[in-house]
């Protein structure tokens, strides 16, 4: 089989495809033939050596994939031929040996789930990291309510689009942000009620205008850096701001704590691990809700671009280009 490997951290060209033996599943593990690999910001950060879960080199890469079960433990809930997708569990997956950017991967059965009927095999890697990240943040942690206004920063990424879809299903009003004129109309078509181009518009002024000077109820942000201070101005009194990424790395956040204190703002960091690694019942419930909405058409993965496995370097280059709108997939 082919497997993407890196022998050093750095730019996309540190990745190479190597020939490797098809892995043998251990007890409680499942062997999957890959049909779809989902690219995420964590893959880029991992390759650059700045992701919190740092692999030992040489290492594989990739946390998200879907495909067809080839072999499973006789006591497993899965059997050969089942369509499955991986769940977010980076703390329990060492990509050094278990990287999923490959023709096959093995995974603990607890961190796989059936691919919803409505999702074709070639899109099976486009579901769970984005939708569970967004659902956990907005519904399980952030308690987004009908009629509230949410700002979704960097909304053209796959998680941003997933968050917009979930917010609209919950009856919230969505303000999306982008730095690209080309993406404004696409965000409106994808479900945003309003779009703010933070490169050409005053973000705080526009957010306050759109909310009648009250401020947004909720802000969902993967950027951090100087945007945190601006979010504290754009959110209402007693509002909440969830940070789920650091796109500005190595520039970190700085803000006036008086604004945070005097407005009684809830500011917290968030990862998908937050609700779901410690509460299996919450994970099961979220999977059921997301699967139902996917099958009913209320949620729909937006696929940005597809690459064959032999173009894994080009896929990483594209991910860093700023052109992304939706999910980048690698289809072996």
C-alpha positions in Angstrom: 0.0 0.0 0.0 1.0 3.7 -0.3 1.4 5.9 2.7 2.3 9.5 3.1 5.3 10.0 5.4 7.5 12.9 6.6 11.1 12.5 7.9 11.3 16.1 9.1 8.9 19.0 9.9 8.5 21.8 7.3 6.8 22.8 4.1 4.6 20.5 2.0 7.5 18.9 0.1 8.7 17.2 3.3 5.9 14.7 2.5 6.6 11.6 0.4 4.6 8.6 -0.6 6.3 5.3 0.4 5.4 1.7 0.0 4.4 0.0 3.2 2.8 -3.3 4.3 -1.0 -3.3 4.8 -1.3 -3.0 8.6 -2.7 -5.9 10.6 -5.4 -5.0 13.1 -4.9 -5.8 16.7 -7.8 -6.9 19.0 -10.5 -4.3 19.1 -9.1 -2.7 15.9 -10.6 -2.5 12.4 -8.7 -2.5 9.1 -10.2 -0.1 6.6 -9.6 0.4 2.9 -9.6 4.1 2.4 -11.8 5.8 -0.1 -11.7 9.4 1.2 -9.1 11.3 3.3 -10.2 14.6 4.9 -7.6 17.4 5.1 -7.7 19.6 8.2 -5.7 22.5 9.6 -4.3 20.0 12.1 -2.6 18.2 9.2 -0.8 21.4 8.2 0.2 22.2 11.8 1.3 18.6 12.3 3.5 18.7 9.2 5.0 22.1 10.4 5.7 20.7 13.8 3.5 23.2 15.7 0.5 20.9 16.5 0.0 20.2 20.2 0.1 16.4 19.5 3.6 16.2 18.0 4.5 12.9 16.3 7.9 11.2 16.5 9.8 11.2 13.2 9.7 9.6 10.7 5.9 9.8 10.8 2.7 9.3 8.9 0.1 12.0 8.8 -3.6 12.5 8.8 -6.4 12.0 11.4 -9.5 11.8 9.2 -10.5 9.2 6.7 -13.4 7.0 5.6 -13.7 3.8 3.6 -14.7 0.2 3.6 -14.0 -2.3 6.4 -11.7 -5.1 5.3 -11.2 -6.9 8.6 -12.6 -6.6 12.0 -12.4 -8.4 15.4 -15.0 -11.2 15.6 -16.5 -9.4 18.6 -16.6 -6.0 16.8 -19.7 -4.1 16.0 -18.3 -3.8 12.4 -17.9 -6.4 9.7 -16.2 -6.7 6.4 -17.9 -4.5 3.8 -19.3 -1.9 6.3 -18.9 1.7 5.3 -17.2 3.6 8.1 -15.6 7.0 8.9 -13.2 8.0 11.6 -14.2 10.1 14.6 -12.0 12.9 16.0 -9.7 11.4 18.6 -6.3 12.9 18.1 -5.3 12.4 21.7 -5.6 8.6 21.1 -4.2 8.3 17.6 -0.4 8.5 17.1 0.0 9.4 13.5 3.6 8.2 13.6 2.2 4.7 13.0 -1.5 5.3 12.5 -1.5 8.2 9.9 -4.6 7.9 7.7 -3.2 9.5 4.6 -2.8 6.1 3.0 -4.6 3.4 1.1 -5.4 1.6 4.3 -5.6 2.4 8.0 -6.3 0.6 11.2 -8.3 2.2 14.0 -9.8 1.2 17.4 -13.4 0.4 16.7 -14.5 2.9 19.4 -13.3 5.7 17.2 -15.2 4.7 14.0 -18.8 5.1 13.1 -21.0 4.1 10.2 -20.9 6.5 7.3 -24.4 8.0 6.8 -26.4 6.5 3.9 -26.5 9.9 2.1 -22.8 10.4 2.1 -21.0 8.6 -0.8 -17.7 6.7 -0.2 -15.6 9.4 -1.9 -16.9 12.0 0.6 -16.7 9.8 3.8 -13.6 11.8 5.0 -15.5 15.0 5.0 -17.8 14.6 7.9 -16.9 14.1 11.5 -14.0 16.5 12.4 -15.9 19.4 11.0 -19.5 18.6 12.0 -18.6 17.3 15.5 -16.3 20.3 16.1 -19.1 22.7 15.1 -21.9 20.8 16.8 -20.1 20.4 20.0 -19.1 24.1 20.2 -22.5 25.6 19.2 -24.9 23.2 20.7 -23.3 21.1 23.5 -20.9 23.7 24.9 -22.1 27.1 23.6 -25.8 26.4 24.0 -26.8 28.4 20.9 -30.5 29.3 21.0 -33.1 30.1 18.4 -33.1 33.8 17.5 -29.5 34.4 18.7 -26.9 36.0 16.5 -23.6 34.2 16.0 -20.5 35.5 14.3 -18.5 32.7 12.6 -15.0 33.8 11.8 -13.0 32.5 8.8 -16.3 31.0 7.7 -15.1 29.6 4.4 -13.3 26.7 6.0 -15.0 23.3 6.3 -15.7 23.8 10.0 -17.0 27.3 9.4 -19.4 26.1 6.8 -20.5 23.2 9.1 -21.1 25.8 11.8 -23.2 27.9 9.5 -25.4 25.0 8.6 -25.8 23.9 12.2 -26.6 27.5 13.3 -29.2 27.9 10.7 -30.9 24.6 11.6 -31.0 25.9 15.2 -32.8 29.0 14.1 -29.9 31.4 14.7 -28.9 34.4 12.6 -25.4 34.0 11.1 -22.8 36.7 10.4 -19.9 35.2 8.6 -16.4 36.8 8.2 -13.9 36.4 5.5 -10.9 38.4 4.0 -11.8 37.6 0.4 -14.3 39.5 -1.8 -14.6 36.4 -3.9 -16.0 34.4 -1.0 -18.6 36.9 0.2 -21.3 35.8 -2.3 -20.4 32.2 -1.8 -20.9 32.5 2.0 -24.3 34.1 1.5 -25.3 31.3 -0.9 -24.0 28.8 1.7 -26.4 30.2 4.3 -24.9 33.3 6.0 -27.4 36.1 6.6 -24.6 38.7 6.5 -21.0 38.7 5.5 -18.3 41.0 6.8 -15.0 41.3 4.8 -12.6 42.1 7.6 -9.9 43.2 5.1 -12.0 46.0 3.7 -14.6 46.7 6.4 -14.4 47.7 10.1 -15.4 44.4 11.6 -16.5 45.8 15.0 -18.5 48.7 13.5 -20.3 46.4 11.1 -21.0 43.7 13.7 -22.5 46.3 16.0 -24.6 47.9 13.2 -26.0 44.5 12.2 -27.0 43.8 15.8 -28.5 47.2 16.5 -25.4 48.2 18.6 -26.2 45.3 21.0 -23.4 43.0 19.9 -23.4 39.4 18.8 -24.6 36.8 21.3 -21.9 34.2 20.3 -18.6 34.3 18.4 -17.0 31.2 17.1 -13.4 31.8 16.1 -10.4 29.9 14.8 -8.1 32.9 14.2 -7.2 34.2 17.7 -4.3 36.8 17.6 -5.5 40.4 17.5 -9.1 39.3 16.6 -9.7 38.3 20.2 -9.7 42.0 21.3 -12.0 42.9 18.5 -14.4 40.0 19.3 -14.7 41.3 22.9 -15.8 44.6 21.4 -18.2 43.0 19.0 -19.9 40.6 21.4 -22.8 41.7 23.7 -22.7 42.0 27.4 -22.9 38.5 28.9 -22.1 37.1 25.5 -19.7 34.2 24.8 -16.6 33.8 22.6 -15.3 30.3 21.8 -11.8 30.0 20.4 -11.0 26.7 18.5 -7.9 27.5 16.6 -4.8 29.7 16.2 -4.5 30.6 12.5 -2.3 33.6 13.5 0.4 31.3 15.1 3.0 32.4 16.3 1.1 35.7 17.0 -0.9 35.1 20.1 -3.9 36.9 21.5 -3.8 40.2 23.5 -6.8 42.1 24.8 -7.9 44.5 27.4 -9.1 42.4 30.4 -11.3 45.3 31.6 -13.5 44.8 28.5 -13.8 41.1 29.3 -14.6 41.8 33.0 -16.9 44.8 32.6 -19.0 43.1 29.9 -19.1 39.8 31.8 -18.0 37.9 28.7 -17.4 34.2 28.7 -14.2 33.6 26.8 -13.1 30.0 26.5 -10.9 27.7 24.5 -12.5 24.7 22.8 -11.6 21.5 21.0 -13.8 18.7 19.8 -12.2 16.6 22.6 -13.9 18.9 25.1 -17.4 17.4 25.2 -16.8 14.1 23.5 -13.7 12.3 24.8 -15.2 12.3 28.3 -18.9 11.9 27.6 -19.6 9.0 25.2 -23.3 9.5 25.5 -23.0 13.1 24.3 -20.9 11.8 21.4 -23.4 9.2 20.5 -26.2 11.7 20.6 -24.3 14.2 18.4 -23.5 11.5 15.8 -27.2 10.6 15.6 -28.3 14.2 15.2 -25.7 14.9 12.5 -26.4 11.7 10.7 -30.1 12.3 10.6 -29.6 15.9 9.3 -27.2 14.6 6.6 -29.6 12.0 5.5 -32.5 14.5 5.5 -30.5 17.1 3.6 -30.3 19.8 6.3 -26.5 19.3 6.5 -24.4 18.9 3.3 -20.6 18.8 3.1 -19.2 21.3 0.7 -16.3 19.8 -1.2 -13.7 22.4 -2.2 -11.3 20.3 -4.3 -10.2 16.7 -4.7 -6.6 15.3 -5.1 -5.4 11.8 -5.8 -3.1 10.4 -3.1 0.0 10.8 -5.3 -0.7 14.6 -5.1 -0.6 14.8 -1.3 2.1 17.6 -1.6 -0.1 19.6 -3.9 -3.1 19.1 -1.5 -1.1 20.6 1.4 0.1 23.5 -0.8 -3.5 24.2 -1.8 -4.6 24.0 1.9 -2.1 26.8 2.7 -3.0 29.0 -0.3 -6.0 30.7 1.2 -8.3 29.6 -1.7 -10.2 27.0 0.3 -14.0 27.1 0.4 -15.2 23.9 2.1 -13.4 20.6 2.5 -10.3 19.5 0.7 -10.3 15.7 0.1 -7.7 13.2 -1.0 -9.3 10.2 -2.8 -6.8 7.3 -3.2 
